[in-house]
Amino acid sequence: MRRVLLAIMFAAQPGLAETAIAARTIPARAMISADDVISTPDSVPGGAKTDDAIGQEARVTMFRGQPVLIANLVTPALVQRNQPVRLHYRSGGLTISAEGRSLDRAALGETVRALTSSRSIVTGQVLRDGSVQISAND
């Protein structure tokens, strides 16, 4: 029965592209590398292409042989919860930088809350280098 179900899932469907299949068990929050996935010419609705899956983070654990679904991929987090981060505030010609501690997990461009050394909570956007640009309205 399981083989029949897998055969139906991987049956070629017109108009759909190739699908990435987990080559090994990929734990949640792991970054997907080229060694983690194999490509199949068959298509699965909602399946990610191999090139689209590589470099993304697994939102849930994916087991060997399972198709990699787009819904199970997220942009990799640059900032982890409780991680020290550099905080930047800019207004006109004034620039203030300080150390803080992230209260959330966030990827590039996402909003994250951070605790300052004075125990104030500020909100900002994660930058490419993992630092946080503080919003002007905090």
C-alpha positions in Angstrom: 0.0 0.0 0.0 2.8 2.4 0.9 4.6 1.8 -2.4 1.4 2.5 -4.3 0.9 5.7 -2.4 4.5 6.8 -3.1 4.1 5.9 -6.8 1.0 8.1 -6.9 2.7 11.0 -5.1 5.7 10.9 -7.5 3.7 10.4 -10.7 4.6 13.0 -13.3 2.1 15.7 -13.6 1.9 18.0 -16.5 2.9 21.6 -15.9 4.9 20.9 -12.7 8.7 21.0 -12.4 11.2 18.6 -10.7 11.0 18.0 -7.0 13.8 17.8 -4.3 13.8 14.7 -2.2 15.5 14.4 1.2 18.6 12.2 0.7 18.9 11.8 4.5 16.9 12.9 7.5 17.1 16.7 7.8 16.5 18.0 11.3 14.3 21.0 11.9 16.3 24.3 11.8 19.1 22.7 9.8 20.4 24.6 6.7 19.9 22.4 3.6 23.0 21.7 1.5 23.4 20.0 -1.8 24.3 16.7 0.0 20.9 16.8 1.8 18.7 16.6 -1.3 18.5 14.7 -4.6 16.5 15.7 -7.6 13.7 13.7 -9.2 12.2 14.4 -12.6 8.8 13.6 -11.2 6.7 16.3 -9.6 4.9 16.6 -6.3 2.3 19.4 -5.8 3.9 22.0 -3.4 7.3 20.4 -3.8 10.4 22.6 -4.0 12.9 22.5 -6.8 16.4 21.3 -5.7 18.0 24.7 -6.4 15.3 26.5 -4.4 15.7 24.2 -1.4 19.5 24.5 -1.1 20.5 27.2 1.3 17.1 27.3 3.0 16.4 26.2 6.6 14.1 23.2 7.4 11.1 24.4 9.3 10.3 20.8 10.4 12.2 17.5 10.4 12.2 15.9 6.9 12.8 12.2 6.6 14.9 10.4 4.0 12.8 9.8 0.8 10.2 12.5 1.6 9.7 15.3 -0.9 10.9 18.7 0.3 7.9 20.9 0.4 8.0 24.7 -0.1 5.8 25.0 3.0 8.5 23.3 5.1 11.3 25.8 4.1 12.1 29.1 5.6 14.8 31.7 5.2 17.8 30.8 7.5 17.8 32.7 10.8 20.8 35.1 11.2 19.9 35.9 14.8 19.1 33.3 17.4 17.2 33.8 20.6 19.4 35.0 23.5 22.3 35.7 21.2 24.4 38.9 21.7 23.7 41.4 18.9 25.1 44.7 17.8 22.3 47.4 17.9 22.4 50.5 15.6 20.3 53.6 15.8 20.6 56.3 13.2 18.8 59.6 13.0 20.1 62.3 10.7 23.9 62.6 11.4 23.6 60.8 14.7 24.6 57.2 15.0 24.5 55.2 18.2 25.7 51.6 18.5 25.4 49.4 21.5 25.4 45.7 22.5 22.1 44.0 23.2 20.7 40.5 23.5 18.1 39.1 21.0 14.8 38.1 22.5 13.7 36.3 19.3 15.0 34.3 16.4 14.9 36.1 13.1 16.1 36.0 9.5 17.4 38.8 7.2 14.9 41.7 7.1 12.7 40.3 9.9 11.8 42.3 13.0 13.4 41.2 16.2 13.1 42.5 19.8 16.3 43.0 21.8 17.2 43.8 25.4 19.7 46.6 26.0 22.2 46.8 28.8 19.8 49.2 30.6 17.1 46.5 30.4 15.0 48.4 27.8 13.4 46.4 25.1 13.8 47.8 21.6 12.6 46.6 18.2 14.6 46.6 15.0 15.3 44.9 11.7 17.9 42.3 11.2 20.7 43.4 8.8 22.9 41.2 6.5 25.7 41.1 9.1 23.4 39.9 11.9 23.3 43.3 13.6 20.0 45.0 14.3 18.9 48.4 13.0 16.6 50.0 15.7 13.4 51.5 14.6 13.1 55.3 15.1 9.7 55.0 17.0 11.2 53.0 19.9 
